[in-house]
């Protein structure tokens, strides 16, 4: 697993990234940074914690509104289920190490 240093809303973070996942991670970081900066720049919310929560909700809503991608055509394949609990645990663990975001 690689570690990448990224910047979100002017704050640096070191994130773990599986080999070959750099592009996807950097795209996700760009989306989060763009959403958080847009909320901050609107001027109605000042606290980083609230900005982060609102950005997460906006991005989650956007993702939920996307149509499901069709299943791959290969035999025996199925849509991969996402373990939301595991994702939340990973986010909590990462944010727990860096008290500056929240």
Buried (B, 14 or more C-beta within 10 A) or exposed (E): EEEBEBEBBEEEBEBEBEEEBEEEBBEBBEBBBBBBBEBBEEEEBEEBEBBBBBBBEBBEEEEEEEEEEEEEEEEEEEEEEEEEEEEEEEEEEBBEEEEEBE
